[in-house]
Amino acid sequence: MTVNLQTNEKFLVEKTPANLFKGMEAVGGHLTITDKRLIFKAHKFNIQGGVTEINMSDIVSVTKANTLKIIPNRIIVKTKDGNEHKFVVYKRDKLVQLITEHL
């Protein structure tokens, strides 16, 4: 996965496996976290592909959630425009802390 960095942008997490829910589909791919944005790039095997970018400046909250009410692996990123981006990730606590520190 190639992610083009903006001027003065630093990787916080270079690449971590993740799923992003788009409707009912859990789109598989990788999440890159920089000090300026979250970048999700879908695998080409998905029905819904592409890249989703969320600027850190647009994030109003990051919360933890569970899959099937028991598996602690979800994060919900809410943005100023009212959208919720639901990710399934590894090391959820670490990623939430990292994002929260850079808001």
Biopython code that builds the backbone (N, CA, C, O; Angstrom):
import numpy as np
from Bio.PDB.StructureBuilder import StructureBuilder

atoms = [
    (1, "MET", "N", (0.844, -1.167, 0.000)),
    (1, "MET", "CA", (0.000, 0.000, 0.000)),
    (1, "MET", "C", (0.892, 1.233, 0.000)),
    (1, "MET", "O", (1.808, 1.343, 0.814)),
    (2, "THR", "N", (0.630, 2.128, -0.884)),
    (2, "THR", "CA", (1.364, 3.379, -0.938)),
    (2, "THR", "C", (0.450, 4.497, -0.498)),
    (2, "THR", "O", (-0.647, 4.668, -1.030)),
    (3, "VAL", "N", (0.907, 5.252, 0.471)),
    (3, "VAL", "CA", (0.160, 6.398, 0.949)),
    (3, "VAL", "C", (1.029, 7.618, 0.722)),
    (3, "VAL", "O", (2.167, 7.674, 1.189)),
    (4, "ASN", "N", (0.496, 8.588, 0.010)),
    (4, "ASN", "CA", (1.235, 9.820, -0.224)),
    (4, "ASN", "C", (1.068, 10.735, 0.979)),
    (4, "ASN", "O", (-0.045, 11.091, 1.367)),
    (5, "LEU", "N", (2.196, 11.105, 1.556)),
    (5, "LEU", "CA", (2.150, 11.997, 2.710)),
    (5, "LEU", "C", (2.055, 13.441, 2.264)),
    (5, "LEU", "O", (2.602, 13.830, 1.232)),
    (6, "GLN", "N", (1.347, 14.229, 3.065)),
    (6, "GLN", "CA", (1.275, 15.664, 2.846)),
    (6, "GLN", "C", (2.530, 16.286, 3.452)),
    (6, "GLN", "O", (3.268, 15.614, 4.172)),
    (7, "THR", "N", (2.771, 17.541, 3.171)),
    (7, "THR", "CA", (3.912, 18.242, 3.744)),
    (7, "THR", "C", (3.846, 18.195, 5.262)),
    (7, "THR", "O", (2.794, 18.449, 5.849)),
    (8, "ASN", "N", (4.950, 17.877, 5.891)),
    (8, "ASN", "CA", (5.069, 17.820, 7.359)),
    (8, "ASN", "C", (4.132, 16.804, 8.009)),
    (8, "ASN", "O", (3.721, 16.990, 9.154)),
    (9, "GLU", "N", (3.794, 15.745, 7.301)),
    (9, "GLU", "CA", (2.926, 14.697, 7.861)),
    (9, "GLU", "C", (3.793, 13.512, 8.257)),
    (9, "GLU", "O", (4.692, 13.117, 7.515)),
    (10, "LYS", "N", (3.516, 12.937, 9.449)),
    (10, "LYS", "CA", (4.308, 11.822, 9.958)),
    (10, "LYS", "C", (3.419, 10.609, 10.184)),
    (10, "LYS", "O", (2.279, 10.736, 10.629)),
    (11, "PHE", "N", (3.959, 9.419, 9.870)),
    (11, "PHE", "CA", (3.252, 8.179, 10.173)),
    (11, "PHE", "C", (3.218, 7.974, 11.678)),
    (11, "PHE", "O", (4.239, 8.113, 12.351)),
    (12, "LEU", "N", (2.057, 7.645, 12.202)),
    (12, "LEU", "CA", (1.942, 7.209, 13.589)),
    (12, "LEU", "C", (1.853, 5.687, 13.602)),
    (12, "LEU", "O", (2.541, 5.019, 14.373)),
    (13, "VAL", "N", (1.000, 5.154, 12.743)),
    (13, "VAL", "CA", (0.917, 3.714, 12.503)),
    (13, "VAL", "C", (1.016, 3.570, 10.995)),
    (13, "VAL", "O", (0.137, 4.027, 10.265)),
    (14, "GLU", "N", (2.077, 2.939, 10.531)),
    (14, "GLU", "CA", (2.296, 2.915, 9.089)),
    (14, "GLU", "C", (1.244, 2.103, 8.355)),
    (14, "GLU", "O", (0.786, 2.508, 7.286)),
    (15, "LYS", "N", (0.851, 0.961, 8.912)),
    (15, "LYS", "CA", (-0.134, 0.128, 8.221)),
    (15, "LYS", "C", (-0.629, -0.934, 9.200)),
    (15, "LYS", "O", (0.166, -1.661, 9.795)),
    (16, "THR", "N", (-1.937, -1.013, 9.358)),
    (16, "THR", "CA", (-2.508, -2.040, 10.225)),
    (16, "THR", "C", (-3.735, -2.633, 9.535)),
    (16, "THR", "O", (-4.520, -1.894, 8.942)),
    (17, "PRO", "N", (-3.912, -3.948, 9.602)),
    (17, "PRO", "CA", (-5.112, -4.539, 9.002)),
    (17, "PRO", "C", (-6.367, -3.980, 9.667)),
    (17, "PRO", "O", (-6.390, -3.735, 10.873)),
    (18, "ALA", "N", (-7.410, -3.781, 8.858)),
    (18, "ALA", "CA", (-8.661, -3.241, 9.391)),
    (18, "ALA", "C", (-9.811, -3.568, 8.456)),
    (18, "ALA", "O", (-9.608, -3.876, 7.281)),
    (19, "ASN", "N", (-11.003, -3.497, 8.987)),
    (19, "ASN", "CA", (-12.231, -3.554, 8.197)),
    (19, "ASN", "C", (-12.978, -2.254, 8.441)),
    (19, "ASN", "O", (-13.014, -1.756, 9.566)),
    (20, "LEU", "N", (-13.569, -1.708, 7.395)),
    (20, "LEU", "CA", (-14.400, -0.520, 7.493)),
    (20, "LEU", "C", (-15.795, -0.913, 7.045)),
    (20, "LEU", "O", (-15.976, -1.438, 5.946)),
    (21, "PHE", "N", (-16.785, -0.658, 7.897)),
    (21, "PHE", "CA", (-18.151, -1.002, 7.530)),
    (21, "PHE", "C", (-18.717, 0.056, 6.600)),
    (21, "PHE", "O", (-18.781, 1.239, 6.935)),
    (22, "LYS", "N", (-19.128, -0.401, 5.417)),
    (22, "LYS", "CA", (-19.825, 0.442, 4.440)),
    (22, "LYS", "C", (-21.172, -0.218, 4.228)),
    (22, "LYS", "O", (-21.297, -1.180, 3.470)),
    (23, "GLY", "N", (-22.179, 0.312, 4.909)),
    (23, "GLY", "CA", (-23.481, -0.357, 4.898)),
    (23, "GLY", "C", (-23.350, -1.665, 5.653)),
    (23, "GLY", "O", (-22.859, -1.684, 6.782)),
    (24, "MET", "N", (-23.774, -2.741, 5.053)),
    (24, "MET", "CA", (-23.705, -4.057, 5.686)),
    (24, "MET", "C", (-22.393, -4.778, 5.400)),
    (24, "MET", "O", (-22.103, -5.803, 6.016)),
    (25, "GLU", "N", (-21.600, -4.254, 4.474)),
    (25, "GLU", "CA", (-20.359, -4.919, 4.098)),
    (25, "GLU", "C", (-19.204, -4.463, 4.988)),
    (25, "GLU", "O", (-18.997, -3.270, 5.206)),
    (26, "ALA", "N", (-18.459, -5.446, 5.494)),
    (26, "ALA", "CA", (-17.217, -5.157, 6.206)),
    (26, "ALA", "C", (-16.109, -5.198, 5.154)),
    (26, "ALA", "O", (-15.667, -6.271, 4.745)),
    (27, "VAL", "N", (-15.674, -4.032, 4.730)),
    (27, "VAL", "CA", (-14.678, -3.922, 3.662)),
    (27, "VAL", "C", (-13.298, -4.128, 4.275)),
    (27, "VAL", "O", (-12.893, -3.383, 5.168)),
    (28, "GLY", "N", (-12.588, -5.125, 3.804)),
    (28, "GLY", "CA", (-11.251, -5.423, 4.308)),
    (28, "GLY", "C", (-10.210, -4.541, 3.659)),
    (28, "GLY", "O", (-10.328, -4.169, 2.491)),
    (29, "GLY", "N", (-9.191, -4.212, 4.425)),
    (29, "GLY", "CA", (-8.110, -3.401, 3.890)),
    (29, "GLY", "C", (-7.094, -3.077, 4.955)),
    (29, "GLY", "O", (-6.897, -3.837, 5.903)),
    (30, "HIS", "N", (-6.449, -1.933, 4.789)),
    (30, "HIS", "CA", (-5.441, -1.477, 5.749)),
    (30, "HIS", "C", (-5.717, -0.035, 6.148)),
    (30, "HIS", "O", (-6.136, 0.788, 5.334)),
    (31, "LEU", "N", (-5.474, 0.244, 7.412)),
    (31, "LEU", "CA", (-5.635, 1.581, 7.955)),
    (31, "LEU", "C", (-4.264, 2.151, 8.258)),
    (31, "LEU", "O", (-3.463, 1.537, 8.962)),
    (32, "THR", "N", (-4.003, 3.326, 7.721)),
    (32, "THR", "CA", (-2.779, 4.060, 8.023)),
    (32, "THR", "C", (-3.178, 5.276, 8.833)),
    (32, "THR", "O", (-4.122, 5.987, 8.487)),
    (33, "ILE", "N", (-2.450, 5.510, 9.916)),
    (33, "ILE", "CA", (-2.738, 6.656, 10.771)),
    (33, "ILE", "C", (-1.515, 7.562, 10.775)),
    (33, "ILE", "O", (-0.406, 7.142, 11.107)),
    (34, "THR", "N", (-1.744, 8.808, 10.400)),
    (34, "THR", "CA", (-0.681, 9.802, 10.468)),
    (34, "THR", "C", (-1.080, 10.841, 11.503)),
    (34, "THR", "O", (-2.152, 10.748, 12.102)),
    (35, "ASP", "N", (-0.230, 11.815, 11.709)),
    (35, "ASP", "CA", (-0.573, 12.871, 12.660)),
    (35, "ASP", "C", (-1.615, 13.827, 12.098)),
    (35, "ASP", "O", (-2.101, 14.695, 12.823)),
    (36, "LYS", "N", (-1.974, 13.689, 10.812)),
    (36, "LYS", "CA", (-2.943, 14.588, 10.179)),
    (36, "LYS", "C", (-4.240, 13.905, 9.738)),
    (36, "LYS", "O", (-5.264, 14.573, 9.595)),
    (37, "ARG", "N", (-4.215, 12.568, 9.517)),
    (37, "ARG", "CA", (-5.409, 11.906, 8.984)),
    (37, "ARG", "C", (-5.379, 10.392, 9.181)),
    (37, "ARG", "O", (-4.340, 9.797, 9.464)),
    (38, "LEU", "N", (-6.554, 9.799, 9.021)),
    (38, "LEU", "CA", (-6.715, 8.348, 8.953)),
    (38, "LEU", "C", (-6.959, 8.020, 7.489)),
    (38, "LEU", "O", (-7.768, 8.676, 6.833)),
    (39, "ILE", "N", (-6.266, 7.009, 6.972)),
    (39, "ILE", "CA", (-6.407, 6.634, 5.571)),
    (39, "ILE", "C", (-6.704, 5.138, 5.515)),
    (39, "ILE", "O", (-5.868, 4.318, 5.894)),
    (40, "PHE", "N", (-7.898, 4.791, 5.043)),
    (40, "PHE", "CA", (-8.266, 3.389, 4.881)),
    (40, "PHE", "C", (-8.242, 3.064, 3.400)),
    (40, "PHE", "O", (-8.914, 3.717, 2.601)),
    (41, "LYS", "N", (-7.466, 2.050, 3.034)),
    (41, "LYS", "CA", (-7.400, 1.612, 1.644)),
    (41, "LYS", "C", (-7.893, 0.170, 1.572)),
    (41, "LYS", "O", (-7.316, -0.729, 2.184)),
    (42, "ALA", "N", (-8.970, -0.033, 0.813)),
    (42, "ALA", "CA", (-9.593, -1.355, 0.700)),
    (42, "ALA", "C", (-8.756, -2.282, -0.173)),
    (42, "ALA", "O", (-8.084, -1.845, -1.108)),
    (43, "HIS", "N", (-8.813, -3.584, 0.156)),
    (43, "HIS", "CA", (-8.233, -4.596, -0.720)),
    (43, "HIS", "C", (-9.021, -4.612, -2.021)),
    (43, "HIS", "O", (-10.189, -4.225, -2.035)),
    (44, "LYS", "N", (-8.420, -5.042, -3.092)),
    (44, "LYS", "CA", (-9.134, -5.093, -4.364)),
    (44, "LYS", "C", (-10.142, -6.239, -4.436)),
    (44, "LYS", "O", (-10.864, -6.350, -5.427)),
    (45, "PHE", "N", (-10.209, -7.090, -3.416)),
    (45, "PHE", "CA", (-11.125, -8.231, -3.407)),
    (45, "PHE", "C", (-12.531, -7.867, -2.954)),
    (45, "PHE", "O", (-13.431, -8.703, -3.027)),
    (46, "ASN", "N", (-12.742, -6.644, -2.490)),
    (46, "ASN", "CA", (-14.031, -6.221, -1.950)),
    (46, "ASN", "C", (-14.975, -5.746, -3.053)),
    (46, "ASN", "O", (-14.540, -5.331, -4.127)),
    (47, "ILE", "N", (-16.270, -5.816, -2.766)),
    (47, "ILE", "CA", (-17.266, -5.260, -3.681)),
    (47, "ILE", "C", (-17.149, -3.736, -3.668)),
    (47, "ILE", "O", (-17.124, -3.099, -4.721)),
    (48, "GLN", "N", (-17.078, -3.159, -2.467)),
    (48, "GLN", "CA", (-16.910, -1.708, -2.321)),
    (48, "GLN", "C", (-15.440, -1.452, -1.999)),
    (48, "GLN", "O", (-14.960, -1.819, -0.927)),
    (49, "GLY", "N", (-14.750, -0.838, -2.907)),
    (49, "GLY", "CA", (-13.327, -0.599, -2.693)),
    (49, "GLY", "C", (-13.039, 0.859, -2.464)),
    (49, "GLY", "O", (-13.883, 1.613, -1.981)),
    (50, "GLY", "N", (-11.831, 1.243, -2.818)),
    (50, "GLY", "CA", (-11.447, 2.637, -2.756)),
    (50, "GLY", "C", (-10.714, 3.028, -1.496)),
    (50, "GLY", "O", (-10.318, 2.190, -0.685)),
    (51, "VAL", "N", (-10.547, 4.324, -1.361)),
    (51, "VAL", "CA", (-9.815, 4.907, -0.240)),
    (51, "VAL", "C", (-10.750, 5.843, 0.530)),
    (51, "VAL", "O", (-11.484, 6.629, -0.068)),
    (52, "THR", "N", (-10.717, 5.750, 1.842)),
    (52, "THR", "CA", (-11.464, 6.658, 2.707)),
    (52, "THR", "C", (-10.451, 7.421, 3.548)),
    (52, "THR", "O", (-9.637, 6.816, 4.247)),
    (53, "GLU", "N", (-10.500, 8.744, 3.482)),
    (53, "GLU", "CA", (-9.601, 9.587, 4.268)),
    (53, "GLU", "C", (-10.406, 10.426, 5.243)),
    (53, "GLU", "O", (-11.441, 10.992, 4.892)),
    (54, "ILE", "N", (-9.916, 10.497, 6.470)),
    (54, "ILE", "CA", (-10.561, 11.300, 7.506)),
    (54, "ILE", "C", (-9.481, 12.202, 8.105)),
    (54, "ILE", "O", (-8.515, 11.713, 8.690)),
    (55, "ASN", "N", (-9.644, 13.491, 7.961)),
    (55, "ASN", "CA", (-8.692, 14.431, 8.552)),
    (55, "ASN", "C", (-8.855, 14.446, 10.067)),
    (55, "ASN", "O", (-9.974, 14.415, 10.579)),
    (56, "MET", "N", (-7.743, 14.495, 10.773)),
    (56, "MET", "CA", (-7.795, 14.566, 12.242)),
    (56, "MET", "C", (-8.604, 15.780, 12.685)),
    (56, "MET", "O", (-9.311, 15.723, 13.690)),
    (57, "SER", "N", (-8.502, 16.867, 11.943)),
    (57, "SER", "CA", (-9.211, 18.094, 12.314)),
    (57, "SER", "C", (-10.732, 17.957, 12.177)),
    (57, "SER", "O", (-11.475, 18.776, 12.719)),
    (58, "ASP", "N", (-11.203, 16.927, 11.456)),
    (58, "ASP", "CA", (-12.638, 16.699, 11.279)),
    (58, "ASP", "C", (-13.221, 15.735, 12.308)),
    (58, "ASP", "O", (-14.439, 15.572, 12.380)),
    (59, "ILE", "N", (-12.370, 15.097, 13.101)),
    (59, "ILE", "CA", (-12.826, 14.098, 14.074)),
    (59, "ILE", "C", (-13.311, 14.791, 15.341)),
    (59, "ILE", "O", (-12.612, 15.620, 15.923)),
    (60, "VAL", "N", (-14.535, 14.430, 15.757)),
    (60, "VAL", "CA", (-15.068, 14.979, 17.011)),
    (60, "VAL", "C", (-14.973, 13.975, 18.158)),
    (60, "VAL", "O", (-14.913, 14.368, 19.323)),
    (61, "SER", "N", (-14.959, 12.671, 17.833)),
    (61, "SER", "CA", (-14.799, 11.665, 18.887)),
    (61, "SER", "C", (-14.351, 10.332, 18.308)),
    (61, "SER", "O", (-14.589, 10.014, 17.143)),
    (62, "VAL", "N", (-13.696, 9.572, 19.167)),
    (62, "VAL", "CA", (-13.298, 8.193, 18.853)),
    (62, "VAL", "C", (-13.722, 7.367, 20.050)),
    (62, "VAL", "O", (-13.280, 7.617, 21.171)),
    (63, "THR", "N", (-14.580, 6.381, 19.816)),
    (63, "THR", "CA", (-15.060, 5.547, 20.914)),
    (63, "THR", "C", (-14.809, 4.081, 20.621)),
    (63, "THR", "O", (-14.669, 3.667, 19.470)),
    (64, "LYS", "N", (-14.756, 3.309, 21.695)),
    (64, "LYS", "CA", (-14.576, 1.868, 21.595)),
    (64, "LYS", "C", (-15.941, 1.202, 21.542)),
    (64, "LYS", "O", (-16.904, 1.677, 22.143)),
    (65, "ALA", "N", (-16.007, 0.099, 20.816)),
    (65, "ALA", "CA", (-17.235, -0.697, 20.759)),
    (65, "ALA", "C", (-16.842, -2.162, 20.608)),
    (65, "ALA", "O", (-15.690, -2.486, 20.319)),
    (66, "ASN", "N", (-17.812, -3.032, 20.809)),
    (66, "ASN", "CA", (-17.574, -4.467, 20.688)),
    (66, "ASN", "C", (-18.325, -5.040, 19.499)),
    (66, "ASN", "O", (-19.419, -4.586, 19.162)),
    (67, "THR", "N", (-17.737, -6.023, 18.880)),
    (67, "THR", "CA", (-18.409, -6.786, 17.831)),
    (67, "THR", "C", (-19.173, -7.919, 18.511)),
    (67, "THR", "O", (-18.636, -8.592, 19.391)),
    (68, "LEU", "N", (-20.418, -8.129, 18.106)),
    (68, "LEU", "CA", (-21.283, -9.152, 18.707)),
    (68, "LEU", "C", (-21.396, -8.974, 20.223)),
    (68, "LEU", "O", (-21.628, -9.939, 20.951)),
    (69, "LYS", "N", (-21.235, -7.756, 20.685)),
    (69, "LYS", "CA", (-21.361, -7.359, 22.090)),
    (69, "LYS", "C", (-20.284, -7.931, 23.007)),
    (69, "LYS", "O", (-20.293, -7.634, 24.201)),
    (70, "ILE", "N", (-19.345, -8.749, 22.487)),
    (70, "ILE", "CA", (-18.339, -9.342, 23.375)),
    (70, "ILE", "C", (-16.899, -9.222, 22.876)),
    (70, "ILE", "O", (-15.967, -9.351, 23.670)),
    (71, "ILE", "N", (-16.700, -8.982, 21.602)),
    (71, "ILE", "CA", (-15.338, -8.950, 21.056)),
    (71, "ILE", "C", (-14.852, -7.490, 21.016)),
    (71, "ILE", "O", (-15.381, -6.683, 20.252)),
    (72, "PRO", "N", (-13.855, -7.155, 21.829)),
    (72, "PRO", "CA", (-13.399, -5.758, 21.922)),
    (72, "PRO", "C", (-12.452, -5.369, 20.783)),
    (72, "PRO", "O", (-11.237, -5.295, 20.968)),
    (73, "ASN", "N", (-13.028, -5.123, 19.604)),
    (73, "ASN", "CA", (-12.163, -4.843, 18.453)),
    (73, "ASN", "C", (-12.683, -3.734, 17.534)),
    (73, "ASN", "O", (-12.178, -3.583, 16.422)),
    (74, "ARG", "N", (-13.659, -2.973, 17.959)),
    (74, "ARG", "CA", (-14.227, -1.913, 17.109)),
    (74, "ARG", "C", (-13.868, -0.539, 17.622)),
    (74, "ARG", "O", (-13.750, -0.311, 18.826)),
    (75, "ILE", "N", (-13.693, 0.384, 16.667)),
    (75, "ILE", "CA", (-13.629, 1.795, 17.014)),
    (75, "ILE", "C", (-14.615, 2.534, 16.116)),
    (75, "ILE", "O", (-14.802, 2.190, 14.949)),
    (76, "ILE", "N", (-15.233, 3.549, 16.687)),
    (76, "ILE", "CA", (-16.179, 4.371, 15.936)),
    (76, "ILE", "C", (-15.628, 5.791, 15.920)),
    (76, "ILE", "O", (-15.433, 6.413, 16.964)),
    (77, "VAL", "N", (-15.383, 6.290, 14.710)),
    (77, "VAL", "CA", (-14.842, 7.630, 14.531)),
    (77, "VAL", "C", (-15.973, 8.517, 14.039)),
    (77, "VAL", "O", (-16.513, 8.304, 12.954)),
    (78, "LYS", "N", (-16.330, 9.518, 14.847)),
    (78, "LYS", "CA", (-17.392, 10.457, 14.465)),
    (78, "LYS", "C", (-16.735, 11.743, 13.975)),
    (78, "LYS", "O", (-15.771, 12.241, 14.557)),
    (79, "THR", "N", (-17.300, 12.267, 12.869)),
    (79, "THR", "CA", (-16.742, 13.478, 12.274)),
    (79, "THR", "C", (-17.719, 14.646, 12.386)),
    (79, "THR", "O", (-18.901, 14.467, 12.681)),
    (80, "LYS", "N", (-17.190, 15.852, 12.143)),
    (80, "LYS", "CA", (-17.981, 17.080, 12.267)),
    (80, "LYS", "C", (-19.218, 17.081, 11.382)),
    (80, "LYS", "O", (-20.216, 17.720, 11.717)),
    (81, "ASP", "N", (-19.168, 16.372, 10.252)),
    (81, "ASP", "CA", (-20.306, 16.354, 9.331)),
    (81, "ASP", "C", (-21.388, 15.352, 9.746)),
    (81, "ASP", "O", (-22.365, 15.153, 9.024)),
    (82, "GLY", "N", (-21.206, 14.717, 10.924)),
    (82, "GLY", "CA", (-22.208, 13.787, 11.439)),
    (82, "GLY", "C", (-22.011, 12.344, 11.023)),
    (82, "GLY", "O", (-22.783, 11.479, 11.437)),
    (83, "ASN", "N", (-21.000, 12.059, 10.217)),
    (83, "ASN", "CA", (-20.745, 10.682, 9.793)),
    (83, "ASN", "C", (-20.083, 9.873, 10.889)),
    (83, "ASN", "O", (-19.330, 10.398, 11.708)),
    (84, "GLU", "N", (-20.381, 8.572, 10.886)),
    (84, "GLU", "CA", (-19.716, 7.618, 11.767)),
    (84, "GLU", "C", (-18.986, 6.606, 10.901)),
    (84, "GLU", "O", (-19.577, 6.001, 10.007)),
    (85, "HIS", "N", (-17.718, 6.428, 11.164)),
    (85, "HIS", "CA", (-16.897, 5.454, 10.452)),
    (85, "HIS", "C", (-16.580, 4.347, 11.445)),
    (85, "HIS", "O", (-15.914, 4.572, 12.455)),
    (86, "LYS", "N", (-17.069, 3.140, 11.142)),
    (86, "LYS", "CA", (-16.903, 2.015, 12.056)),
    (86, "LYS", "C", (-15.823, 1.082, 11.522)),
    (86, "LYS", "O", (-15.929, 0.535, 10.425)),
    (87, "PHE", "N", (-14.776, 0.919, 12.339)),
    (87, "PHE", "CA", (-13.644, 0.076, 11.969)),
    (87, "PHE", "C", (-13.539, -1.107, 12.919)),
    (87, "PHE", "O", (-13.837, -0.987, 14.107)),
    (88, "VAL", "N", (-13.115, -2.246, 12.391)),
    (88, "VAL", "CA", (-12.690, -3.381, 13.208)),
    (88, "VAL", "C", (-11.176, -3.427, 13.054)),
    (88, "VAL", "O", (-10.655, -3.480, 11.939)),
    (89, "VAL", "N", (-10.473, -3.405, 14.187)),
    (89, "VAL", "CA", (-9.015, -3.299, 14.165)),
    (89, "VAL", "C", (-8.387, -4.202, 15.212)),
    (89, "VAL", "O", (-9.061, -4.680, 16.125)),
    (90, "TYR", "N", (-7.090, -4.429, 15.069)),
    (90, "TYR", "CA", (-6.289, -5.093, 16.087)),
    (90, "TYR", "C", (-5.726, -4.013, 16.994)),
    (90, "TYR", "O", (-5.530, -2.878, 16.558)),
    (91, "LYS", "N", (-5.464, -4.351, 18.247)),
    (91, "LYS", "CA", (-4.877, -3.412, 19.208)),
    (91, "LYS", "C", (-5.712, -2.133, 19.325)),
    (91, "LYS", "O", (-5.192, -1.020, 19.256)),
    (92, "ARG", "N", (-6.994, -2.324, 19.499)),
    (92, "ARG", "CA", (-7.948, -1.222, 19.529)),
    (92, "ARG", "C", (-7.574, -0.150, 20.551)),
    (92, "ARG", "O", (-7.592, 1.039, 20.233)),
    (93, "ASP", "N", (-7.237, -0.555, 21.765)),
    (93, "ASP", "CA", (-6.944, 0.424, 22.809)),
    (93, "ASP", "C", (-5.778, 1.325, 22.421)),
    (93, "ASP", "O", (-5.819, 2.538, 22.630)),
    (94, "LYS", "N", (-4.752, 0.728, 21.861)),
    (94, "LYS", "CA", (-3.569, 1.493, 21.439)),
    (94, "LYS", "C", (-3.942, 2.493, 20.340)),
    (94, "LYS", "O", (-3.504, 3.642, 20.380)),
    (95, "LEU", "N", (-4.740, 2.071, 19.367)),
    (95, "LEU", "CA", (-5.115, 2.952, 18.267)),
    (95, "LEU", "C", (-6.010, 4.094, 18.741)),
    (95, "LEU", "O", (-5.847, 5.229, 18.294)),
    (96, "VAL", "N", (-6.952, 3.809, 19.637)),
    (96, "VAL", "CA", (-7.828, 4.858, 20.169)),
    (96, "VAL", "C", (-6.991, 5.892, 20.921)),
    (96, "VAL", "O", (-7.194, 7.095, 20.757)),
    (97, "GLN", "N", (-6.065, 5.432, 21.732)),
    (97, "GLN", "CA", (-5.198, 6.350, 22.479)),
    (97, "GLN", "C", (-4.368, 7.206, 21.525)),
    (97, "GLN", "O", (-4.242, 8.416, 21.718)),
    (98, "LEU", "N", (-3.814, 6.585, 20.514)),
    (98, "LEU", "CA", (-2.982, 7.293, 19.532)),
    (98, "LEU", "C", (-3.768, 8.380, 18.813)),
    (98, "LEU", "O", (-3.296, 9.509, 18.676)),
    (99, "ILE", "N", (-4.963, 8.040, 18.356)),
    (99, "ILE", "CA", (-5.807, 9.015, 17.647)),
    (99, "ILE", "C", (-6.224, 10.135, 18.594)),
    (99, "ILE", "O", (-6.145, 11.311, 18.240)),
    (100, "THR", "N", (-6.664, 9.778, 19.785)),
    (100, "THR", "CA", (-7.121, 10.767, 20.756)),
    (100, "THR", "C", (-6.014, 11.764, 21.105)),
    (100, "THR", "O", (-6.278, 12.956, 21.261)),
    (101, "GLU", "N", (-4.798, 11.286, 21.225)),
    (101, "GLU", "CA", (-3.670, 12.167, 21.536)),
    (101, "GLU", "C", (-3.396, 13.180, 20.448)),
    (101, "GLU", "O", (-2.802, 14.225, 20.714)),
    (102, "HIS", "N", (-3.817, 12.893, 19.222)),
    (102, "HIS", "CA", (-3.520, 13.782, 18.103)),
    (102, "HIS", "C", (-4.717, 14.608, 17.634)),
    (102, "HIS", "O", (-4.656, 15.254, 16.588)),
    (103, "LEU", "N", (-5.793, 14.588, 18.398)),
    (103, "LEU", "CA", (-6.943, 15.407, 18.037)),
    (103, "LEU", "C", (-6.729, 16.847, 18.469)),
    (103, "LEU", "O", (-7.596, 17.693, 18.249)),
]
sb = StructureBuilder()
sb.init_structure("model")
sb.init_model(0)
sb.init_chain("A")
sb.init_seg("    ")
for serial, (resi, resn, name, xyz) in enumerate(atoms, 1):
    if name == "N":
        sb.init_residue(resn, " ", resi, " ")
    sb.init_atom(name, np.array(xyz, "f"), 0.0, 1.0, " ", f" {name:<3s}", serial, name[0])
structure = sb.get_structure()
